[in-house]
Amino acid sequence: MVQLRLQKILADAGIASRRRCEEFIQEGRVAVGGEVVTSPGVKADPETDDIRFDGAPLRIEQRVYFLVNKPRGYICTNASEGKKRVIDLLAGRIPQRVYPVGRLDVDSEGLIILTNDGDLANHLAHPRYGVEKTYQVKVEGRPDRKDLEKLSRGTHLAEGRTEGIQARIGRKDGRFTWLETTLREGKNREIRRILARLGYRVKRLRRVAIAGITDPRLKPGAFRRLTRTEVERLRKAGGRTNGKR
């Protein structure tokens, strides 16, 4: 059971902005469980409580959470740009309108979360919370320990200094090397740009875990619902429990 402030519930239902919804509550236009509420501080459960605005029940879209294995060639935006979008993998198969949490560039692949829960999406994408993500990266060449140390120290990009990337050397594949990397921020094409600074060209990049959530059996282009345990893990990722407003 998730208790949220009434003005947020009304705003999520598309009634108006949070500020305007607060005024509606104070005007006595909202009722919970048959009783008129005039205090914006009141909380309710949008999934179980009878919440009405001007006498009409709120139509609140069920929150949904999906783990998707994005193939290369798909973009992570809902804008129509004439390209294949990761949301198109779910089109016609779910009734809700969802959007990607964060981004994987068009040349990258792997796990990404799609949801209609804006608060959770903001939490996972905001660098303040440092939600950990793990990638497998195939580079041309033979990185050594000194390279890994440089990665961990961070570097300067146009947006500022990065926090650094934790990496370890995996298997060799001819003249290529696989790295397993972990980072807690998400600057645009960060891994590719940092490795390029060290002279290594990325040939393949795939995300394999988000806040410790992974699914090696999920095939490219496939998706599944996240379990309640996984959703709660995401809410707590980075040291913050979602739902506290």
matplotlib code that plots the C-alpha trace (Angstrom):
import matplotlib.pyplot as plt

x = [0.0, 1.4, 0.2, 0.6, -0.5, -3.9, -2.5, -0.1, -2.8, -5.0, -2.1, -1.2, -4.8, -4.5, -6.8, -4.4, -0.9, -0.1, -0.4, -3.9, -5.0, -4.0, -6.4, -9.2, -8.7, -8.9, -12.1, -13.7, -13.9, -12.2, -13.6, -11.8, -14.0, -17.1, -15.7, -14.7, -11.1, -9.8, -6.2, -3.6, -1.5, -3.9, -2.6, -4.4, -3.8, -4.7, -5.2, -7.5, -9.2, -12.4, -11.2, -13.6, -13.2, -16.4, -18.3, -16.8, -14.4, -10.8, -9.7, -6.1, -4.0, -2.5, 1.2, 3.2, 6.9, 8.6, 12.2, 13.0, 16.1, 16.6, 18.3, 20.7, 19.1, 16.3, 16.1, 15.0, 12.5, 8.8, 9.1, 8.3, 11.5, 10.8, 13.1, 12.5, 11.7, 12.0, 8.4, 7.3, 8.4, 5.4, 3.0, -0.4, 0.5, -0.2, -3.0, -0.8, 1.4, 4.9, 8.3, 11.9, 13.8, 17.1, 18.7, 20.7, 22.0, 20.9, 24.1, 23.9, 21.7, 20.6, 18.3, 16.1, 13.1, 9.8, 7.1, 4.4, 5.6, 7.1, 8.4, 10.3, 11.6, 12.9, 14.6, 16.4, 17.5, 18.7, 22.5, 21.9, 20.9, 23.7, 21.7, 24.3, 24.2, 26.5, 27.6, 29.6, 31.8, 33.7, 36.7, 39.4, 42.8, 44.2, 43.4, 45.6, 45.5, 46.8, 43.8, 41.4, 42.9, 42.5, 38.8, 38.2, 39.7, 37.2, 38.0, 36.8, 34.1, 32.3, 29.6, 32.2, 34.3, 32.9, 32.8, 34.8, 34.0, 34.7, 35.9, 37.4, 38.9, 36.9, 37.5, 39.6, 38.1, 40.8, 42.1, 39.1, 38.7, 35.5, 35.2, 32.6, 32.0, 29.8, 28.9, 26.5, 25.9, 24.7, 26.2, 25.5, 27.5, 29.8, 31.5, 32.2, 33.6, 35.8, 37.3, 37.9, 40.0, 42.2, 42.5, 40.0, 37.1, 33.9, 32.6, 29.7, 28.0, 25.2, 23.7, 23.3, 22.0, 20.2, 20.4, 21.4, 18.3, 19.3, 17.8, 20.2, 17.3, 15.5, 16.1, 16.8, 13.4, 11.6, 10.2, 8.6, 6.9, 9.1, 8.2, 7.0, 10.3, 12.2, 10.1, 10.7, 14.4, 14.4, 12.6, 15.3, 18.2, 20.7, 19.5, 16.1, 12.8, 10.2, 6.8, 8.1, 7.0]
y = [0.0, 3.4, 6.5, 9.7, 13.3, 14.1, 16.9, 14.5, 11.9, 14.5, 15.8, 12.3, 11.8, 14.8, 17.1, 20.1, 21.1, 20.1, 23.8, 24.1, 20.7, 22.0, 24.8, 22.4, 20.5, 23.6, 24.5, 21.2, 19.7, 16.4, 13.5, 10.4, 7.5, 9.6, 12.4, 15.8, 16.7, 20.2, 19.7, 19.2, 17.2, 14.3, 11.1, 8.3, 5.1, 5.8, 2.1, 1.2, 4.4, 5.9, 9.3, 11.7, 15.1, 17.1, 14.0, 11.9, 9.1, 9.6, 7.5, 6.6, 4.6, 1.5, 1.9, -0.6, -1.5, -3.4, -4.7, -4.5, -5.9, -3.2, -4.3, -2.1, 0.2, 1.4, 4.8, 5.6, 8.4, 8.6, 11.3, 10.2, 10.6, 8.0, 5.5, 2.3, 3.2, 0.9, 1.7, 0.2, -3.2, -3.0, -1.2, -2.9, -5.3, -3.1, -0.5, 2.0, 4.7, 4.1, 5.8, 4.8, 5.5, 7.1, 6.2, 3.8, 5.3, 3.8, 1.7, 0.3, -2.6, -4.2, -3.6, -0.6, 0.1, 1.3, 2.7, 5.3, 6.0, 9.5, 9.7, 6.4, 7.3, 10.7, 8.9, 6.3, 8.9, 11.6, 11.6, 12.7, 9.1, 7.4, 4.3, 1.7, 0.3, -2.5, -2.8, -5.3, -3.4, -4.9, -2.7, -3.0, -3.6, -4.8, -2.5, -3.1, -2.3, 1.3, 1.9, 0.6, 2.9, 5.8, 4.8, 4.7, 8.2, 9.8, 12.4, 15.7, 15.8, 18.8, 18.5, 18.4, 15.8, 12.3, 10.3, 7.5, 4.0, 0.8, -1.8, -5.2, -7.1, -10.1, -12.5, -11.9, -12.2, -12.1, -8.5, -7.4, -7.4, -7.5, -5.2, -5.3, -1.7, -0.2, 3.5, 5.6, 8.5, 8.7, 11.4, 11.1, 8.2, 8.4, 5.0, 5.4, 8.9, 8.0, 4.9, 6.9, 9.2, 6.2, 5.2, 2.3, 2.1, 0.5, -2.1, -3.3, -2.1, -3.7, -3.0, -6.1, -4.8, -1.9, -1.5, -5.2, -6.3, -8.5, -11.2, -13.1, -15.1, -12.1, -12.1, -9.0, -7.3, -9.1, -7.7, -8.7, -7.2, -6.4, -8.2, -6.3, -7.1, -5.7, -2.5, -2.0, -2.6, 0.2, 2.5, 2.0, 2.2, 4.9, 5.2, 6.7, 5.0, 6.2, 7.1, 9.6, 13.0]
z = [0.0, -1.1, 0.7, -1.4, -0.9, -2.4, -4.6, -6.2, -6.8, -8.5, -10.6, -11.7, -12.8, -15.0, -13.1, -13.0, -11.6, -8.0, -6.9, -8.5, -7.1, -3.6, -4.1, -5.2, -2.0, 0.1, -1.7, -0.6, -4.0, -3.1, -1.0, 0.2, 1.4, 1.2, 3.4, 2.1, 2.6, 2.9, 4.0, 1.3, 3.8, 3.8, 2.2, 0.4, -1.6, -5.2, -5.9, -3.0, -1.7, -3.1, -4.2, -5.9, -7.5, -7.8, -7.0, -9.9, -9.1, -10.3, -13.1, -12.1, -14.5, -13.0, -12.4, -14.5, -14.5, -17.3, -17.9, -21.6, -23.4, -26.0, -29.2, -31.1, -33.5, -31.2, -29.7, -26.1, -26.7, -27.1, -29.8, -33.3, -35.3, -38.0, -36.2, -34.2, -30.6, -27.6, -26.6, -29.9, -28.6, -26.2, -28.6, -28.7, -26.0, -22.9, -22.4, -20.5, -22.0, -20.7, -21.3, -20.9, -17.7, -18.7, -22.1, -24.0, -27.2, -30.5, -30.9, -27.4, -26.2, -23.0, -20.1, -19.7, -17.6, -19.0, -16.7, -16.2, -12.6, -13.0, -9.4, -9.7, -13.1, -11.8, -8.9, -11.0, -13.6, -11.2, -10.7, -7.1, -6.1, -7.9, -9.0, -10.0, -13.6, -15.0, -18.6, -20.6, -23.1, -26.0, -26.9, -29.6, -27.9, -24.6, -21.7, -18.6, -14.9, -15.5, -17.8, -15.2, -12.6, -14.9, -15.4, -11.7, -11.2, -13.6, -16.3, -17.6, -20.3, -21.7, -19.0, -16.2, -14.4, -14.2, -11.0, -12.5, -13.7, -11.9, -14.4, -14.6, -17.5, -18.7, -21.6, -24.7, -28.1, -30.8, -30.8, -28.7, -24.9, -22.9, -19.9, -17.1, -16.0, -13.3, -12.9, -10.9, -13.3, -16.8, -19.0, -22.7, -24.2, -21.1, -21.3, -25.0, -24.6, -21.6, -23.3, -26.4, -24.3, -23.4, -27.0, -27.0, -29.5, -28.2, -30.6, -28.5, -25.3, -23.4, -20.1, -18.0, -14.6, -13.1, -9.3, -9.2, -11.2, -14.2, -16.4, -18.7, -20.0, -21.5, -25.2, -27.3, -28.1, -25.2, -22.1, -18.8, -15.8, -12.8, -9.7, -6.6, -4.9, -7.9, -7.9, -4.2, -4.8, -7.4, -5.0, -2.4, -4.8, -4.1, -0.4, -1.0, -0.3, -2.9, -1.6, 1.1, -0.1]

ax = plt.figure().add_subplot(projection="3d")
ax.plot(x, y, z, "-o")
ax.set_aspect("equal")
plt.show()
